[in-house]
Amino acid sequence: MRNAWTLTKVRMRLALRNRAFIFFSLIFPLIFLFLFLGAAVRLFARGSVTAVPYMLASVLALTVMGSFWGLSVQLVTFREQGILRRFRVAPVGPGAMLASSIFSNYILTLPTVIIEFVLARRVFHMSDWGNLGGVFLLVSLGIITFAALGLIIASVTNSTQETQVINQILWSAFLFLSGATVPLPVLPIWIQRFALFLPATYLVTGLERVLVAHVGITQIGAEITALAVSAALAFFLSQQLFRWEPEAKVGSRAKALALATIVPFVLLGLWETTRGDLRSTARTDFLSIERSVPAERPAPAPSTH
Amino acid sequence: MSAPIIEVLNLTKHYGPVQALRGVSFEVHEGEVFGLLGPNGAGKTSTVEILEGLRPADGGIVSVCGLDPQTPGDAFKQEIGAVLQATALPDKLRVGEAVSMFASFYKRRRDPASLLKRFGLEEKRNTFYSHLSGGQKQRLALAMSLVNEPSVLFLDEPTAGLDPQVRREIYTIIEELKKEKKTILLTTHYIEEAEKLCDRVAIVDQGRVIAQGTPRELKHRSAGTTRIEMRLARPESDAALKQLEGVADCHASDGVYIVHSTRVPQTIVSLVKYLEAQGNELSSLDIAAPSLEDVFLELTGRSLRD
C-alpha cells in the first residue's frame, strides 16, 4: 500500500506536468460543460428547472469516462518505452502500479467534477445540488470503473496505436450510444436496447436519476452494483493480465479473459431488457425537462435570426 | 575464498527456435567484480536477466544470495540492484524524485541526497529526466541501483552507446564500487572494460561459457598468439595478409590492421618482404601482449566485433 501511495504521488506530479493531461482533463470537460449547459439554457429559455441538471449529468459522465482513455495509453507507453521494466526489478508489484493509476486518476478527476458542479450552480443557475451523496458515489465508482477498464485495455493491447484504435471504438460507443451526448430516449429503439449493455449507460442514467429526480441511493442500486462489480473485476483481471515487458505479447486466451469484465453489464443488460425499467426512467427524466418549465413565466419572443 | 553469492549451473534458455543459452555455468563470490564478456547475441543479457528475475530459465539452477530469482514476493528484489541495458524513466520525472521514489520501495535504503552527491547529480536534482545527457542518465541509473545497499549489483552493458569520455567516468564509478567490495556482475562486449574492471571474467559465445578465470589467467592461455597492430601507407587486403607466415588471423579496423601471429619474427620478416614486393610500406607497427580479444579469437576463430 505504501508503494501504491508513493507511485500515486509521482503519477499525479507527472500528470500535472503534462499539458495534454491538463487540456483533456480540465479544459476539455469545461468546454463540454459550457457547450452542453449553454445549449440547455438556450433550448429551454423559459427556464426549465431540470434542463441544467439533466445536461450536467451528461457532462459529469463524460468527465468520468475520460479516465479510461488516458490511463490505458499511458500504461502502454510506459511499457513500450521500457519504463515498467525498471520498476519490475524493484520490489513493486502489478497491484501497486495499477492501484496508483486509479488513485491518481481519481484524485485528479474529482476537482474537475467539483468545478463543473459549482459552475453549473453559479453560472448556469442550477436550482439545487441534487442528491449529492448519490452523485459522489456514482462519480467515484465511475472513475474507478472506467479507469480499471482502461487498465484492462492496456493489458490486452500490444502497442500505443492498437490501444488508441480500441479506445476510439469504445469511446465513440460510450459517447454516442449511452445517452451521454444524445439523450437515450431520442435514440432509435435498437440503439436504446444496445445501450443497456454499455457501462456508460448506467453511469449516465444513474447521474440523471440522482441529479434530476433526486432519487436515493437504493433506487440506483442496479447501477451502483454493476459499476462496483465491474470495477473490482476489471482491477482483478488487469492484475492477472499485467505485462511489464514490451515484447511479452498478449495471447488470445488473455483477451478472452479480459472480456469477462463486461459480464456484469451483459447480465444487467439482459435483466434490464426483460424486466428492468431503465429506459422508462430515462424517458421520464428526459421528459421532465419540458414538464419542469414554470407555466407562469412568459415565453420569450421567437428569435428572428 | 568466500562462498558464492551467485551460482549458475547448466542454465538454458530458448526463444522459439533460437537457443540463447546452452548450459551456462559460473559462480560469483562476495566482493568480486565478475564479467560476462562476449559479442552481441552471445547470451549475456539473457543470463543476467534470468539472474535479475526478469525472465524464467528453461533449465538449470540459479541462486542469487541463496534465493531463486523467480521466488514470489519481494525478498529477492530487496537484495539486488540493477542497471538494465536500457534504463528508461518518464520524461517529466525529476532526478531527485526518481532516486527518492526508488529508495522508498526498499526496507534498507540509502539517503537519496548523498547518492545524488556521490554521482555528481546534486545540481541536476530538479532536472527532468528527458533533459539529461546520456552519461547523466547512466549515472542516475547507477544511483538508483544502489538505493537499497544491494548485496549484488547487476550492470548490463553499463557503458554501451556512451562516448569514450563518459565511459571513463562510469569506469571510475565502478572502480570505486569495487574498492568498496561490492559484488558486481557486469556484462560487456568491450575488452578494455572487462580487463580494467573485472576480477574474473567468463567469456560467453553462442550461449556457452567458453573460458573463465582472471583476465591475467585467460591471457596466459593465449600466450601462443601475439597481436601486431600496424598502419600501412596504402591499403592491403586482409586475405593477403592472412597468407603471411605465422599469421593466425588478420582484420582491419579504422585503418589499423590487427594481425594475430603465432611466430612474431617470421611474420614480421614476411610482412616486410611482402610490402616491398607490393611497393607499400609500414607507417607504424606495434607488438602488443595478448589481450582478451586475442583469447576470444583463439577460442572462437572470430573477433568480438564480428
Interface residues (C-beta under 8 A of the other chain):
Chain A: R2 N3 T6 L7 V10 R13 L14 R17 N18 F78 Q81 G82 I83 R85 R86 R88 V89 A90 P91 V92 G93 E245
Chain B: E52 G53 L54 D74 K77 Q78 I80 A82 L84 A86 T87 A88 L89 P90 K92 L93 E97 M101 F102 S104 F105 Y106 M144
